[in-house]
Amino acid sequence: MKYITFILLAILGGLHFQIWKPGGLRAQYAEASAQAADFASRNEGARINNNILRAEVEDLKNGYEAVTELARFQLGYIRDGEIYYDLSHGEEP
C-alpha cells in the first residue's frame, strides 16, 4: 500500500512539473491564448474591411451615382459642360 501511495504521488508530482515548469503547459496555454486574441483582432479588422467592400460593391451594382463618384475621385472624370477647379494646390490650372 505504501508503494502505491508513493507511485501515485510521484505521478502527481510529474504532472504538476509538466504544468508549472518553464515552457510547460501553462506557458503554452498563455501563448495560445495570446495568438487567439491576435487572430480575433485581425479577423475583426478583416470583417470591417469586408463589410465596407461589400457595401461598395452593392453601390456599384445598383447605382450609376456611385460609379460616377468613383470615376471622379479616382480617375478625374469630368462631365461635358462641367468646369474643373483644382483647389488643392492653391493655383489656377
Backbone torsions as a table, in degrees:
resi	resn	phi	psi	omega
1	MET	NA	-35.7	178.7
2	LYS	-64.0	-39.8	-177.0
3	TYR	-66.1	-39.9	178.8
4	ILE	-63.1	-41.7	178.7
5	THR	-62.3	-45.7	179.2
6	PHE	-65.5	-38.9	178.2
7	ILE	-64.2	-44.9	179.3
8	LEU	-65.3	-38.5	176.4
9	LEU	-65.9	-38.3	177.5
10	ALA	-64.7	-42.3	177.9
11	ILE	-63.7	-44.6	178.7
12	LEU	-62.0	-41.7	176.8
13	GLY	-63.0	-41.7	177.6
14	GLY	-62.7	-40.1	178.1
15	LEU	-65.6	-41.6	177.7
16	HIS	-65.1	-37.6	177.7
17	PHE	-62.1	-41.2	178.7
18	GLN	-62.7	-33.2	-178.9
19	ILE	-77.2	-46.8	-168.4
20	TRP	-96.0	-11.1	-178.5
21	LYS	-65.7	156.4	176.3
22	PRO	-61.2	128.2	-177.3
23	GLY	79.5	12.4	-179.0
24	GLY	-81.9	-162.0	-175.6
25	LEU	-61.9	-36.9	179.7
26	ARG	-65.1	-43.0	178.1
27	ALA	-66.5	-39.4	178.1
28	GLN	-63.9	-38.5	177.8
29	TYR	-65.0	-42.7	179.1
30	ALA	-63.0	-41.2	178.9
31	GLU	-65.7	-43.4	178.8
32	ALA	-64.4	-37.3	178.1
33	SER	-65.4	-40.5	178.1
34	ALA	-65.0	-40.9	177.8
35	GLN	-64.8	-40.1	179.1
36	ALA	-63.6	-40.2	177.7
37	ALA	-65.5	-39.3	177.7
38	ASP	-63.9	-45.0	178.3
39	PHE	-63.8	-37.6	179.2
40	ALA	-64.4	-40.9	179.0
41	SER	-68.7	-38.6	176.3
42	ARG	-63.7	-42.4	179.6
43	ASN	-63.4	-39.3	179.1
44	GLU	-64.0	-42.3	176.8
45	GLY	-62.7	-42.0	178.5
46	ALA	-67.1	-36.1	179.2
47	ARG	-64.8	-42.1	178.2
48	ILE	-64.4	-44.8	178.6
49	ASN	-62.1	-41.5	178.5
50	ASN	-63.1	-40.2	178.4
51	ASN	-64.0	-39.7	177.4
52	ILE	-63.7	-46.2	179.5
53	LEU	-65.4	-38.5	178.4
54	ARG	-62.5	-41.8	178.1
55	ALA	-65.5	-39.4	178.9
56	GLU	-65.8	-40.8	177.8
57	VAL	-63.8	-41.7	178.8
58	GLU	-62.4	-41.3	176.5
59	ASP	-63.0	-41.3	-179.3
60	LEU	-67.2	-34.1	178.9
61	LYS	-70.9	-37.4	-169.6
62	ASN	-100.6	-17.2	-173.2
63	GLY	-136.9	137.4	176.0
64	TYR	-72.2	-29.3	-178.1
65	GLU	-62.5	-40.3	180.0
66	ALA	-66.1	-37.7	179.3
67	VAL	-65.8	-44.6	-179.9
68	THR	-68.3	-34.3	177.6
69	GLU	-63.9	-44.6	176.7
70	LEU	-63.3	-40.7	179.4
71	ALA	-63.8	-37.9	179.8
72	ARG	-65.8	-48.4	-173.6
73	PHE	-80.4	-34.6	-176.2
74	GLN	-94.6	-30.8	-175.1
75	LEU	-114.5	-5.9	179.9
76	GLY	75.9	29.8	-178.7
77	TYR	-64.1	133.7	176.3
78	ILE	-130.3	129.4	179.5
79	ARG	-76.0	160.5	175.7
80	ASP	-63.6	134.9	178.2
81	GLY	89.8	-7.0	178.8
82	GLU	-90.6	152.5	177.1
83	ILE	-112.3	130.3	-177.0
84	TYR	-97.4	126.1	175.4
85	TYR	-118.4	124.3	177.0
86	ASP	-100.0	105.1	-177.2
87	LEU	-98.2	1.5	-174.5
88	SER	-74.8	-26.6	-177.0
89	HIS	-101.1	-10.8	-179.3
90	GLY	79.8	6.7	179.9
91	GLU	-118.4	157.7	175.3
92	GLU	-80.3	144.4	-179.9
93	PRO	-71.4	NA	NA
